Amino acid sequence: MIKIPQSVYDEIVAHALKDTPIEACGYLAGIEGEVKYAIPMKNTDASNEHFSFDPQEQFDAFKKTQKEGLRLISVYHSHPETPARPSEEDIRLAFDPNVSYIIVSLAGEVPDMKSFIIKNKTVEKEEIEII
Amino acid sequence: MKLTINGDAKEIKDNVSLPELLIIENVEQPDMVSVQLNDEFIRQDEHASVALKDGDEINFLYFMGGGA
């Protein structure tokens, strides 16, 4: 289970809505499964079907959270036009076994957010608790 | 030797190479991580030639991307 403050949940959705039709993406900083804040990241692909992080921006986020005693516990990205489930590409590129993968879908009438653990190309749904 | 790896202080055998260290750290696909040694990026083609020394700080982060 991953615990997300309502304010962070709202921020992720707002980021997805702001960037659409481009996929929005970012890290969630936290500790022991509880998110503290979101770190919006630049989608270097600037695409409605793909996203990639910039390595320098990744290290900047990593070092900031390290100094605060936090970790990068989740990665989020939006699916502007498809459901909140990992695509084949999402699964193929999920190399980090230490994070949750959150997807926000804008395909329906209201945004839909789901979280997944992806290890060794196996997907397991993770419960989100809004706090 | 003592290394700081992704923020954690660890005791690692002497003369370990960067590729060996990534294996020790259970990185299954080293070509999919970005590595910084003492805040400097190490290019993929330089990994094998990097000599680690006591006190080094190594951070590695996985490529992050996906589709829809």
N, CA and C atoms of all chains as a GROMACS GRO file, in nm:
protein
  597
    1MET      N    1   0.083  -0.120   0.000
    1MET     CA    2   0.000   0.000   0.000
    1MET      C    3   0.087   0.126   0.000
    2ILE      N    4   0.041   0.225  -0.074
    2ILE     CA    5   0.110   0.353  -0.072
    2ILE      C    6   0.011   0.459  -0.022
    3LYS      N    7   0.057   0.541   0.071
    3LYS     CA    8  -0.027   0.645   0.129
    3LYS      C    9   0.008   0.778   0.064
    4ILE      N   10  -0.096   0.844   0.013
    4ILE     CA   11  -0.075   0.970  -0.058
    4ILE      C   12  -0.163   1.078   0.004
    5PRO      N   13  -0.102   1.187   0.049
    5PRO     CA   14  -0.185   1.297   0.101
    5PRO      C   15  -0.279   1.349  -0.008
    6GLN      N   16  -0.398   1.391   0.032
    6GLN     CA   17  -0.496   1.444  -0.065
    6GLN      C   18  -0.435   1.557  -0.148
    7SER      N   19  -0.356   1.642  -0.083
    7SER     CA   20  -0.298   1.756  -0.155
    7SER      C   21  -0.202   1.710  -0.264
    8VAL      N   22  -0.127   1.601  -0.238
    8VAL     CA   23  -0.034   1.549  -0.338
    8VAL      C   24  -0.112   1.483  -0.451
    9TYR      N   25  -0.216   1.409  -0.414
    9TYR     CA   26  -0.303   1.346  -0.514
    9TYR      C   27  -0.357   1.453  -0.609
   10ASP      N   28  -0.406   1.562  -0.550
   10ASP     CA   29  -0.462   1.670  -0.632
   10ASP      C   30  -0.354   1.733  -0.720
   11GLU      N   31  -0.233   1.743  -0.666
   11GLU     CA   32  -0.124   1.803  -0.743
   11GLU      C   33  -0.086   1.716  -0.863
   12ILE      N   34  -0.085   1.585  -0.843
   12ILE     CA   35  -0.052   1.494  -0.954
   12ILE      C   36  -0.158   1.505  -1.064
   13VAL      N   37  -0.284   1.505  -1.023
   13VAL     CA   38  -0.392   1.517  -1.122
   13VAL      C   39  -0.384   1.650  -1.195
   14ALA      N   40  -0.357   1.757  -1.120
   14ALA     CA   41  -0.346   1.890  -1.182
   14ALA      C   42  -0.231   1.894  -1.282
   15HIS      N   43  -0.120   1.827  -1.247
   15HIS     CA   44  -0.005   1.821  -1.338
   15HIS      C   45  -0.044   1.748  -1.467
   16ALA      N   46  -0.115   1.638  -1.451
   16ALA     CA   47  -0.157   1.560  -1.569
   16ALA      C   48  -0.250   1.644  -1.658
   17LEU      N   49  -0.343   1.715  -1.595
   17LEU     CA   50  -0.438   1.796  -1.673
   17LEU      C   51  -0.368   1.913  -1.740
   18LYS      N   52  -0.272   1.970  -1.672
   18LYS     CA   53  -0.201   2.086  -1.728
   18LYS      C   54  -0.119   2.046  -1.851
   19ASP      N   55  -0.055   1.930  -1.844
   19ASP     CA   56   0.037   1.890  -1.952
   19ASP      C   57  -0.032   1.819  -2.068
   20THR      N   58  -0.154   1.770  -2.045
   20THR     CA   59  -0.220   1.696  -2.152
   20THR      C   60  -0.232   1.782  -2.278
   21PRO      N   61  -0.209   1.732  -2.398
   21PRO     CA   62  -0.202   1.589  -2.434
   21PRO      C   63  -0.065   1.524  -2.415
   22ILE      N   64   0.035   1.601  -2.368
   22ILE     CA   65   0.165   1.542  -2.339
   22ILE      C   66   0.154   1.463  -2.209
   23GLU      N   67   0.225   1.352  -2.201
   23GLU     CA   68   0.227   1.276  -2.076
   23GLU      C   69   0.302   1.355  -1.969
   24ALA      N   70   0.240   1.369  -1.853
   24ALA     CA   71   0.307   1.432  -1.739
   24ALA      C   72   0.378   1.323  -1.660
   25CYS      N   73   0.486   1.359  -1.591
   25CYS     CA   74   0.560   1.258  -1.515
   25CYS      C   75   0.631   1.323  -1.397
   26GLY      N   76   0.665   1.240  -1.300
   26GLY     CA   77   0.736   1.292  -1.184
   26GLY      C   78   0.765   1.185  -1.082
   27TYR      N   79   0.839   1.224  -0.981
   27TYR     CA   80   0.868   1.137  -0.868
   27TYR      C   81   0.776   1.173  -0.751
   28LEU      N   82   0.760   1.078  -0.660
   28LEU     CA   83   0.699   1.106  -0.531
   28LEU      C   84   0.802   1.076  -0.423
   29ALA      N   85   0.829   1.176  -0.342
   29ALA     CA   86   0.924   1.160  -0.232
   29ALA      C   87   0.849   1.121  -0.106
   30GLY      N   88   0.910   1.030  -0.030
   30GLY     CA   89   0.844   0.988   0.092
   30GLY      C   90   0.932   0.894   0.172
   31ILE      N   91   0.869   0.828   0.265
   31ILE     CA   92   0.942   0.732   0.347
   31ILE      C   93   0.844   0.628   0.400
   32GLU      N   94   0.890   0.505   0.402
   32GLU     CA   95   0.812   0.393   0.455
   32GLU      C   96   0.670   0.389   0.398
   33GLY      N   97   0.662   0.406   0.267
   33GLY     CA   98   0.534   0.392   0.200
   33GLY      C   99   0.440   0.510   0.209
   34GLU      N  100   0.486   0.618   0.269
   34GLU     CA  101   0.401   0.737   0.281
   34GLU      C  102   0.463   0.853   0.204
   35VAL      N  103   0.387   0.903   0.110
   35VAL     CA  104   0.435   1.012   0.025
   35VAL      C  105   0.431   1.143   0.104
   36LYS      N  106   0.537   1.221   0.084
   36LYS     CA  107   0.542   1.353   0.147
   36LYS      C  108   0.515   1.464   0.047
   37TYR      N  109   0.574   1.450  -0.073
   37TYR     CA  110   0.547   1.552  -0.175
   37TYR      C  111   0.582   1.499  -0.313
   38ALA      N  112   0.528   1.568  -0.413
   38ALA     CA  113   0.553   1.533  -0.553
   38ALA      C  114   0.666   1.618  -0.609
   39ILE      N  115   0.740   1.558  -0.701
   39ILE     CA  116   0.846   1.631  -0.772
   39ILE      C  117   0.815   1.621  -0.922
   40PRO      N  118   0.746   1.719  -0.976
   40PRO     CA  119   0.718   1.715  -1.121
   40PRO      C  120   0.850   1.713  -1.199
   41MET      N  121   0.854   1.630  -1.303
   41MET     CA  122   0.974   1.618  -1.385
   41MET      C  123   0.939   1.654  -1.528
   42LYS      N  124   1.040   1.697  -1.601
   42LYS     CA  125   1.022   1.726  -1.743
   42LYS      C  126   1.012   1.595  -1.821
   43ASN      N  127   0.912   1.584  -1.908
   43ASN     CA  128   0.905   1.471  -1.998
   43ASN      C  129   0.990   1.504  -2.120
   44THR      N  130   1.109   1.448  -2.125
   44THR     CA  131   1.201   1.484  -2.233
   44THR      C  132   1.153   1.432  -2.368
   45ASP      N  133   1.057   1.338  -2.368
   45ASP     CA  134   1.001   1.291  -2.495
   45ASP      C  135   0.894   1.388  -2.548
   46ALA      N  136   0.838   1.469  -2.458
   46ALA     CA  137   0.731   1.563  -2.496
   46ALA      C  138   0.629   1.497  -2.588
   47SER      N  139   0.582   1.380  -2.545
   47SER     CA  140   0.494   1.298  -2.630
   47SER      C  141   0.366   1.263  -2.555
   48ASN      N  142   0.261   1.234  -2.631
   48ASN     CA  143   0.137   1.187  -2.569
   48ASN      C  144   0.136   1.035  -2.552
   49GLU      N  145   0.246   0.970  -2.597
   49GLU     CA  146   0.253   0.824  -2.589
   49GLU      C  147   0.376   0.774  -2.514
   50HIS      N  148   0.468   0.863  -2.481
   50HIS     CA  149   0.592   0.821  -2.414
   50HIS      C  150   0.634   0.926  -2.312
   51PHE      N  151   0.713   0.880  -2.216
   51PHE     CA  152   0.780   0.975  -2.128
   51PHE      C  153   0.918   0.922  -2.094
   52SER      N  154   1.009   1.015  -2.070
   52SER     CA  155   1.142   0.982  -2.018
   52SER      C  156   1.186   1.094  -1.927
   53PHE      N  157   1.259   1.056  -1.823
   53PHE     CA  158   1.316   1.156  -1.732
   53PHE      C  159   1.453   1.201  -1.783
   54ASP      N  160   1.491   1.319  -1.746
   54ASP     CA  161   1.626   1.369  -1.772
   54ASP      C  162   1.717   1.323  -1.658
   55PRO      N  163   1.827   1.254  -1.688
   55PRO     CA  164   1.913   1.200  -1.581
   55PRO      C  165   1.963   1.305  -1.481
   56GLN      N  166   2.001   1.422  -1.530
   56GLN     CA  167   2.049   1.525  -1.437
   56GLN      C  168   1.938   1.567  -1.342
   57GLU      N  169   1.816   1.581  -1.395
   57GLU     CA  170   1.703   1.617  -1.310
   57GLU      C  171   1.673   1.506  -1.211
   58GLN      N  172   1.694   1.381  -1.254
   58GLN     CA  173   1.675   1.268  -1.163
   58GLN      C  174   1.771   1.278  -1.044
   59PHE      N  175   1.898   1.305  -1.074
   59PHE     CA  176   1.996   1.313  -0.965
   59PHE      C  177   1.968   1.432  -0.874
   60ASP      N  178   1.922   1.542  -0.932
   60ASP     CA  179   1.888   1.658  -0.849
   60ASP      C  180   1.776   1.621  -0.751
   61ALA      N  181   1.675   1.550  -0.800
   61ALA     CA  182   1.564   1.508  -0.714
   61ALA      C  183   1.612   1.410  -0.608
   62PHE      N  184   1.697   1.317  -0.652
   62PHE     CA  185   1.750   1.216  -0.560
   62PHE      C  186   1.828   1.281  -0.445
   63LYS      N  187   1.916   1.375  -0.480
   63LYS     CA  188   2.001   1.437  -0.377
   63LYS      C  189   1.919   1.525  -0.283
   64LYS      N  190   1.818   1.592  -0.337
   64LYS     CA  191   1.732   1.675  -0.252
   64LYS      C  192   1.661   1.588  -0.147
   65THR      N  193   1.606   1.477  -0.192
   65THR     CA  194   1.532   1.393  -0.099
   65THR      C  195   1.626   1.325   0.001
   66GLN      N  196   1.746   1.289  -0.047
   66GLN     CA  197   1.845   1.229   0.044
   66GLN      C  198   1.876   1.323   0.160
   67LYS      N  199   1.896   1.450   0.128
   67LYS     CA  200   1.929   1.549   0.232
   67LYS      C  201   1.817   1.562   0.334
   68GLU      N  202   1.695   1.536   0.290
   68GLU     CA  203   1.578   1.549   0.377
   68GLU      C  204   1.546   1.420   0.451
   69GLY      N  205   1.628   1.317   0.427
   69GLY     CA  206   1.601   1.189   0.491
   69GLY      C  207   1.487   1.113   0.426
   70LEU      N  208   1.454   1.151   0.303
   70LEU     CA  209   1.345   1.085   0.231
   70LEU      C  210   1.402   1.002   0.116
   71ARG      N  211   1.314   0.930   0.049
   71ARG     CA  212   1.351   0.849  -0.066
   71ARG      C  213   1.255   0.878  -0.181
   72LEU      N  214   1.299   0.844  -0.299
   72LEU     CA  215   1.209   0.849  -0.415
   72LEU      C  216   1.134   0.716  -0.416
   73ILE      N  217   1.011   0.718  -0.366
   73ILE     CA  218   0.941   0.591  -0.345
   73ILE      C  219   0.844   0.558  -0.457
   74SER      N  220   0.818   0.653  -0.544
   74SER     CA  221   0.723   0.626  -0.652
   74SER      C  222   0.753   0.713  -0.773
   75VAL      N  223   0.713   0.663  -0.887
   75VAL     CA  224   0.719   0.738  -1.012
   75VAL      C  225   0.577   0.746  -1.067
   76TYR      N  226   0.536   0.865  -1.106
   76TYR     CA  227   0.403   0.875  -1.166
   76TYR      C  228   0.414   0.925  -1.309
   77HIS      N  229   0.317   0.883  -1.390
   77HIS     CA  230   0.303   0.943  -1.523
   77HIS      C  231   0.158   0.933  -1.564
   78SER      N  232   0.121   1.016  -1.659
   78SER     CA  233  -0.018   1.018  -1.703
   78SER      C  234  -0.035   0.942  -1.834
   79HIS      N  235  -0.154   0.890  -1.851
   79HIS     CA  236  -0.199   0.834  -1.978
   79HIS      C  237  -0.312   0.924  -2.026
   80PRO      N  238  -0.281   1.019  -2.113
   80PRO     CA  239  -0.385   1.115  -2.154
   80PRO      C  240  -0.505   1.050  -2.222
   81GLU      N  241  -0.480   0.940  -2.291
   81GLU     CA  242  -0.589   0.885  -2.373
   81GLU      C  243  -0.615   0.736  -2.349
   82THR      N  244  -0.544   0.676  -2.256
   82THR     CA  245  -0.558   0.532  -2.233
   82THR      C  246  -0.580   0.503  -2.085
   83PRO      N  247  -0.628   0.384  -2.052
   83PRO     CA  248  -0.662   0.353  -1.912
   83PRO      C  249  -0.539   0.353  -1.819
   84ALA      N  250  -0.569   0.353  -1.689
   84ALA     CA  251  -0.465   0.354  -1.585
   84ALA      C  252  -0.415   0.211  -1.561
   85ARG      N  253  -0.348   0.159  -1.660
   85ARG     CA  254  -0.283   0.029  -1.645
   85ARG      C  255  -0.150   0.034  -1.721
   86PRO      N  256  -0.051  -0.040  -1.672
   86PRO     CA  257   0.080  -0.033  -1.738
   86PRO      C  258   0.073  -0.085  -1.880
   87SER      N  259   0.125  -0.007  -1.972
   87SER     CA  260   0.133  -0.051  -2.111
   87SER      C  261   0.250  -0.149  -2.124
   88GLU      N  262   0.258  -0.213  -2.239
   88GLU     CA  263   0.372  -0.303  -2.262
   88GLU      C  264   0.504  -0.229  -2.246
   89GLU      N  265   0.507  -0.105  -2.296
   89GLU     CA  266   0.630  -0.026  -2.283
   89GLU      C  267   0.658   0.010  -2.137
   90ASP      N  268   0.552   0.042  -2.062
   90ASP     CA  269   0.570   0.071  -1.919
   90ASP      C  270   0.635  -0.048  -1.848
   91ILE      N  271   0.588  -0.167  -1.880
   91ILE     CA  272   0.640  -0.288  -1.815
   91ILE      C  273   0.784  -0.316  -1.860
   92ARG      N  274   0.808  -0.300  -1.988
   92ARG     CA  275   0.942  -0.328  -2.043
   92ARG      C  276   1.046  -0.234  -1.986
   93LEU      N  277   1.004  -0.110  -1.955
   93LEU     CA  278   1.100  -0.009  -1.910
   93LEU      C  279   1.096   0.012  -1.758
   94ALA      N  280   1.027  -0.074  -1.688
   94ALA     CA  281   1.021  -0.061  -1.541
   94ALA      C  282   1.142  -0.133  -1.481
   95PHE      N  283   1.254  -0.066  -1.482
   95PHE     CA  284   1.379  -0.128  -1.436
   95PHE      C  285   1.400  -0.116  -1.286
   96ASP      N  286   1.341  -0.013  -1.225
   96ASP     CA  287   1.369   0.012  -1.084
   96ASP      C  288   1.274  -0.070  -0.996
   97PRO      N  289   1.329  -0.168  -0.923
   97PRO     CA  290   1.242  -0.253  -0.840
   97PRO      C  291   1.204  -0.188  -0.708
   98ASN      N  292   1.257  -0.069  -0.684
   98ASN     CA  293   1.239  -0.008  -0.552
   98ASN      C  294   1.130   0.098  -0.547
   99VAL      N  295   1.058   0.116  -0.655
   99VAL     CA  296   0.955   0.221  -0.657
   99VAL      C  297   0.819   0.163  -0.697
  100SER      N  298   0.716   0.236  -0.659
  100SER     CA  299   0.581   0.210  -0.710
  100SER      C  300   0.566   0.288  -0.840
  101TYR      N  301   0.486   0.232  -0.928
  101TYR     CA  302   0.459   0.300  -1.054
  101TYR      C  303   0.313   0.344  -1.056
  102ILE      N  304   0.292   0.473  -1.050
  102ILE     CA  305   0.156   0.528  -1.047
  102ILE      C  306   0.120   0.582  -1.185
  103ILE      N  307   0.000   0.548  -1.227
  103ILE     CA  308  -0.049   0.595  -1.356
  103ILE      C  309  -0.179   0.672  -1.335
  104VAL      N  310  -0.186   0.789  -1.394
  104VAL     CA  311  -0.309   0.870  -1.390
  104VAL      C  312  -0.367   0.871  -1.530
  105SER      N  313  -0.486   0.816  -1.542
  105SER     CA  314  -0.553   0.815  -1.673
  105SER      C  315  -0.649   0.933  -1.682
  106LEU      N  316  -0.645   0.997  -1.798
  106LEU     CA  317  -0.740   1.106  -1.827
  106LEU      C  318  -0.839   1.062  -1.934
  107ALA      N  319  -0.845   0.931  -1.957
  107ALA     CA  320  -0.928   0.880  -2.066
  107ALA      C  321  -1.077   0.886  -2.034
  108GLY      N  322  -1.112   0.879  -1.906
  108GLY     CA  323  -1.252   0.879  -1.867
  108GLY      C  324  -1.303   1.018  -1.833
  109GLU      N  325  -1.423   1.022  -1.781
  109GLU     CA  326  -1.483   1.151  -1.746
  109GLU      C  327  -1.410   1.217  -1.630
  110VAL      N  328  -1.360   1.132  -1.539
  110VAL     CA  329  -1.283   1.186  -1.426
  110VAL      C  330  -1.148   1.116  -1.423
  111PRO      N  331  -1.043   1.183  -1.376
  111PRO     CA  332  -0.911   1.120  -1.370
  111PRO      C  333  -0.914   0.995  -1.282
  112ASP      N  334  -0.836   0.897  -1.324
  112ASP     CA  335  -0.831   0.768  -1.254
  112ASP      C  336  -0.685   0.739  -1.221
  113MET      N  337  -0.655   0.722  -1.092
  113MET     CA  338  -0.516   0.697  -1.051
  113MET      C  339  -0.504   0.557  -0.992
  114LYS      N  340  -0.404   0.483  -1.041
  114LYS     CA  341  -0.377   0.350  -0.987
  114LYS      C  342  -0.227   0.335  -0.968
  115SER      N  343  -0.191   0.247  -0.874
  115SER     CA  344  -0.050   0.223  -0.844
  115SER      C  345  -0.015   0.076  -0.867
  116PHE      N  346   0.107   0.053  -0.913
  116PHE     CA  347   0.150  -0.083  -0.944
  116PHE      C  348   0.293  -0.107  -0.896
  117ILE      N  349   0.318  -0.229  -0.856
  117ILE     CA  350   0.455  -0.275  -0.833
  117ILE      C  351   0.493  -0.359  -0.954
  118ILE      N  352   0.604  -0.326  -1.017
  118ILE     CA  353   0.647  -0.399  -1.137
  118ILE      C  354   0.788  -0.451  -1.113
  119LYS      N  355   0.801  -0.582  -1.101
  119LYS     CA  356   0.931  -0.645  -1.080
  119LYS      C  357   0.944  -0.763  -1.174
  120ASN      N  358   1.059  -0.770  -1.240
  120ASN     CA  359   1.084  -0.880  -1.334
  120ASN      C  360   0.970  -0.894  -1.435
  121LYS      N  361   0.919  -0.780  -1.481
  121LYS     CA  362   0.814  -0.773  -1.583
  121LYS      C  363   0.680  -0.826  -1.533
  122THR      N  364   0.668  -0.846  -1.402
  122THR     CA  365   0.542  -0.891  -1.344
  122THR      C  366   0.475  -0.772  -1.275
  123VAL      N  367   0.347  -0.754  -1.305
  123VAL     CA  368   0.273  -0.639  -1.254
  123VAL      C  369   0.181  -0.682  -1.140
  124GLU      N  370   0.188  -0.607  -1.032
  124GLU     CA  371   0.099  -0.632  -0.920
  124GLU      C  372   0.035  -0.500  -0.880
  125LYS      N  373  -0.096  -0.500  -0.869
  125LYS     CA  374  -0.164  -0.376  -0.832
  125LYS      C  375  -0.137  -0.344  -0.685
  126GLU      N  376  -0.120  -0.215  -0.657
  126GLU     CA  377  -0.093  -0.171  -0.521
  126GLU      C  378  -0.205  -0.077  -0.477
  127GLU      N  379  -0.253  -0.098  -0.357
  127GLU     CA  380  -0.361  -0.014  -0.305
  127GLU      C  381  -0.309   0.127  -0.276
  128ILE      N  382  -0.390   0.225  -0.310
  128ILE     CA  383  -0.359   0.364  -0.275
  128ILE      C  384  -0.452   0.406  -0.162
  129GLU      N  385  -0.393   0.455  -0.055
  129GLU     CA  386  -0.474   0.514   0.053
  129GLU      C  387  -0.453   0.664   0.053
  130ILE      N  388  -0.561   0.737   0.036
  130ILE     CA  389  -0.553   0.882   0.040
  130ILE      C  390  -0.562   0.927   0.186
  131ILE      N  391  -0.465   1.005   0.229
  131ILE     CA  392  -0.461   1.047   0.370
  131ILE      C  393  -0.472   1.198   0.381
  132MET      N  394   3.712  -0.124   0.152
  132MET     CA  395   3.708   0.022   0.150
  132MET      C  396   3.565   0.068   0.177
  133LYS      N  397   3.555   0.191   0.222
  133LYS     CA  398   3.423   0.246   0.254
  133LYS      C  399   3.374   0.331   0.137
  134LEU      N  400   3.255   0.298   0.092
  134LEU     CA  401   3.192   0.374  -0.016
  134LEU      C  402   3.055   0.421   0.032
  135THR      N  403   3.011   0.531  -0.024
  135THR     CA  404   2.874   0.575  -0.001
  135THR      C  405   2.796   0.550  -0.129
  136ILE      N  406   2.700   0.458  -0.120
  136ILE     CA  407   2.628   0.414  -0.239
  136ILE      C  408   2.481   0.452  -0.224
  137ASN      N  409   2.438   0.539  -0.310
  137ASN     CA  410   2.301   0.592  -0.303
  137ASN      C  411   2.266   0.638  -0.161
  138GLY      N  412   2.362   0.705  -0.100
  138GLY     CA  413   2.340   0.764   0.031
  138GLY      C  414   2.369   0.675   0.149
  139ASP      N  415   2.394   0.547   0.123
  139ASP     CA  416   2.420   0.454   0.233
  139ASP      C  417   2.570   0.422   0.240
  140ALA      N  418   2.629   0.435   0.358
  140ALA     CA  419   2.769   0.399   0.378
  140ALA      C  420   2.782   0.247   0.380
  141LYS      N  421   2.873   0.196   0.297
  141LYS     CA  422   2.890   0.051   0.288
  141LYS      C  423   3.038   0.015   0.284
  142GLU      N  424   3.068  -0.101   0.338
  142GLU     CA  425   3.204  -0.154   0.332
  142GLU      C  426   3.210  -0.251   0.213
  143ILE      N  427   3.294  -0.220   0.118
  143ILE     CA  428   3.305  -0.299  -0.005
  143ILE      C  429   3.450  -0.345  -0.018
  144LYS      N  430   3.469  -0.463  -0.075
  144LYS     CA  431   3.606  -0.513  -0.092
  144LYS      C  432   3.690  -0.416  -0.174
  145ASP      N  433   3.820  -0.415  -0.148
  145ASP     CA  434   3.910  -0.325  -0.219
  145ASP      C  435   3.915  -0.362  -0.367
  146ASN      N  436   3.953  -0.264  -0.445
  146ASN     CA  437   3.980  -0.282  -0.589
  146ASN      C  438   3.858  -0.330  -0.668
  147VAL      N  439   3.740  -0.301  -0.617
  147VAL     CA  440   3.620  -0.340  -0.693
  147VAL      C  441   3.601  -0.239  -0.807
  148SER      N  442   3.560  -0.292  -0.920
  148SER     CA  443   3.535  -0.204  -1.035
  148SER      C  444   3.391  -0.156  -1.031
  149LEU      N  445   3.362  -0.057  -1.111
  149LEU     CA  446   3.224  -0.008  -1.114
  149LEU      C  447   3.126  -0.115  -1.164
  150PRO      N  448   3.160  -0.187  -1.272
  150PRO     CA  449   3.067  -0.295  -1.312
  150PRO      C  450   3.046  -0.400  -1.202
  151GLU      N  451   3.153  -0.432  -1.130
  151GLU     CA  452   3.139  -0.528  -1.019
  151GLU      C  453   3.049  -0.472  -0.909
  152LEU      N  454   3.066  -0.344  -0.883
  152LEU     CA  455   2.985  -0.282  -0.778
  152LEU      C  456   2.836  -0.286  -0.814
  153LEU      N  457   2.806  -0.262  -0.941
  153LEU     CA  458   2.665  -0.264  -0.982
  153LEU      C  459   2.607  -0.404  -0.968
  154ILE      N  460   2.689  -0.505  -0.990
  154ILE     CA  461   2.644  -0.643  -0.970
  154ILE      C  462   2.619  -0.668  -0.820
  155ILE      N  463   2.713  -0.621  -0.737
  155ILE     CA  464   2.697  -0.636  -0.592
  155ILE      C  465   2.567  -0.569  -0.545
  156GLU      N  466   2.534  -0.459  -0.610
  156GLU     CA  467   2.413  -0.384  -0.573
  156GLU      C  468   2.288  -0.438  -0.643
  157ASN      N  469   2.301  -0.556  -0.703
  157ASN     CA  470   2.186  -0.626  -0.764
  157ASN      C  471   2.124  -0.549  -0.882
  158VAL      N  472   2.208  -0.476  -0.953
  158VAL     CA  473   2.159  -0.410  -1.074
  158VAL      C  474   2.164  -0.512  -1.187
  159GLU      N  475   2.048  -0.552  -1.234
  159GLU     CA  476   2.043  -0.658  -1.334
  159GLU      C  477   2.074  -0.608  -1.474
  160GLN      N  478   2.046  -0.480  -1.499
  160GLN     CA  479   2.074  -0.424  -1.631
  160GLN      C  480   2.155  -0.295  -1.615
  161PRO      N  481   2.286  -0.310  -1.601
  161PRO     CA  482   2.372  -0.193  -1.578
  161PRO      C  483   2.363  -0.089  -1.689
  162ASP      N  484   2.327  -0.134  -1.809
  162ASP     CA  485   2.316  -0.037  -1.919
  162ASP      C  486   2.194   0.052  -1.905
  163MET      N  487   2.107   0.022  -1.807
  163MET     CA  488   1.989   0.104  -1.788
  163MET      C  489   1.997   0.190  -1.662
  164VAL      N  490   2.117   0.212  -1.613
  164VAL     CA  491   2.132   0.304  -1.501
  164VAL      C  492   2.227   0.418  -1.539
  165SER      N  493   2.198   0.534  -1.483
  165SER     CA  494   2.291   0.647  -1.491
  165SER      C  495   2.372   0.647  -1.363
  166VAL      N  496   2.503   0.668  -1.377
  166VAL     CA  497   2.591   0.662  -1.261
  166VAL      C  498   2.663   0.795  -1.243
  167GLN      N  499   2.665   0.841  -1.119
  167GLN     CA  500   2.749   0.955  -1.083
  167GLN      C  501   2.850   0.910  -0.979
  168LEU      N  502   2.976   0.943  -1.006
  168LEU     CA  503   3.084   0.918  -0.911
  168LEU      C  504   3.132   1.053  -0.861
  169ASN      N  505   3.114   1.077  -0.734
  169ASN     CA  506   3.150   1.206  -0.674
  169ASN      C  507   3.092   1.322  -0.756
  170ASP      N  508   2.964   1.307  -0.786
  170ASP     CA  509   2.885   1.410  -0.856
  170ASP      C  510   2.918   1.427  -1.003
  171GLU      N  511   3.000   1.341  -1.060
  171GLU     CA  512   3.032   1.348  -1.203
  171GLU      C  513   2.970   1.227  -1.274
  172PHE      N  514   2.900   1.254  -1.384
  172PHE     CA  515   2.844   1.144  -1.462
  172PHE      C  516   2.955   1.056  -1.517
  173ILE      N  517   2.932   0.926  -1.515
  173ILE     CA  518   3.023   0.830  -1.577
  173ILE      C  519   2.953   0.771  -1.699
  174ARG      N  520   3.009   0.792  -1.814
  174ARG     CA  521   2.947   0.738  -1.936
  174ARG      C  522   2.950   0.585  -1.934
  175GLN      N  523   2.852   0.526  -2.001
  175GLN     CA  524   2.845   0.379  -2.005
  175GLN      C  525   2.976   0.317  -2.052
  176ASP      N  526   3.037   0.376  -2.155
  176ASP     CA  527   3.159   0.316  -2.210
  176ASP      C  528   3.281   0.340  -2.121
  177GLU      N  529   3.263   0.414  -2.012
  177GLU     CA  530   3.373   0.437  -1.918
  177GLU      C  531   3.362   0.350  -1.793
  178HIS      N  532   3.250   0.282  -1.777
  178HIS     CA  533   3.228   0.208  -1.653
  178HIS      C  534   3.344   0.114  -1.618
  179ALA      N  535   3.386   0.037  -1.718
  179ALA     CA  536   3.486  -0.066  -1.691
  179ALA      C  537   3.621  -0.008  -1.652
  180SER      N  538   3.648   0.115  -1.692
  180SER     CA  539   3.780   0.173  -1.666
  180SER      C  540   3.785   0.256  -1.539
  181VAL      N  541   3.671   0.267  -1.469
  181VAL     CA  542   3.667   0.350  -1.349
  181VAL      C  543   3.723   0.273  -1.230
  182ALA      N  544   3.822   0.331  -1.167
  182ALA     CA  545   3.878   0.272  -1.045
  182ALA      C  546   3.816   0.340  -0.924
  183LEU      N  547   3.750   0.261  -0.841
  183LEU     CA  548   3.688   0.316  -0.721
  183LEU      C  549   3.788   0.317  -0.608
  184LYS      N  550   3.777   0.418  -0.524
  184LYS     CA  551   3.870   0.427  -0.411
  184LYS      C  552   3.795   0.458  -0.282
  185ASP      N  553   3.862   0.432  -0.174
  185ASP     CA  554   3.802   0.454  -0.041
  185ASP      C  555   3.747   0.597  -0.030
  186GLY      N  556   3.626   0.608   0.017
  186GLY     CA  557   3.564   0.738   0.037
  186GLY      C  558   3.481   0.787  -0.079
  187ASP      N  559   3.483   0.713  -0.190
  187ASP     CA  560   3.405   0.756  -0.306
  187ASP      C  561   3.254   0.754  -0.276
  188GLU      N  562   3.186   0.844  -0.342
  188GLU     CA  563   3.040   0.848  -0.335
  188GLU      C  564   2.985   0.812  -0.472
  189ILE      N  565   2.912   0.702  -0.476
  189ILE     CA  566   2.854   0.654  -0.602
  189ILE      C  567   2.702   0.657  -0.591
  190ASN      N  568   2.641   0.722  -0.685
  190ASN     CA  569   2.496   0.719  -0.694
  190ASN      C  570   2.456   0.662  -0.829
  191PHE      N  571   2.358   0.576  -0.828
  191PHE     CA  572   2.307   0.527  -0.955
  191PHE      C  573   2.155   0.529  -0.954
  192LEU      N  574   2.100   0.569  -1.066
  192LEU     CA  575   1.955   0.578  -1.080
  192LEU      C  576   1.914   0.508  -1.209
  193TYR      N  577   1.804   0.438  -1.203
  193TYR     CA  578   1.755   0.367  -1.319
  193TYR      C  579   1.695   0.462  -1.422
  194PHE      N  580   1.715   0.427  -1.548
  194PHE     CA  581   1.643   0.496  -1.654
  194PHE      C  582   1.495   0.494  -1.619
  195MET      N  583   1.429   0.606  -1.638
  195MET     CA  584   1.288   0.611  -1.606
  195MET      C  585   1.210   0.659  -1.728
  196GLY      N  586   1.125   0.574  -1.776
  196GLY     CA  587   1.045   0.610  -1.891
  196GLY      C  588   0.936   0.508  -1.912
  197GLY      N  589   0.850   0.537  -2.008
  197GLY     CA  590   0.742   0.444  -2.035
  197GLY      C  591   0.658   0.491  -2.151
  198GLY      N  592   0.544   0.429  -2.166
  198GLY     CA  593   0.457   0.461  -2.278
  198GLY      C  594   0.314   0.478  -2.233
  199ALA      N  595   0.222   0.455  -2.324
  199ALA     CA  596   0.081   0.471  -2.291
  199ALA      C  597   0.000   0.362  -2.363
   0.00000   0.00000   0.00000
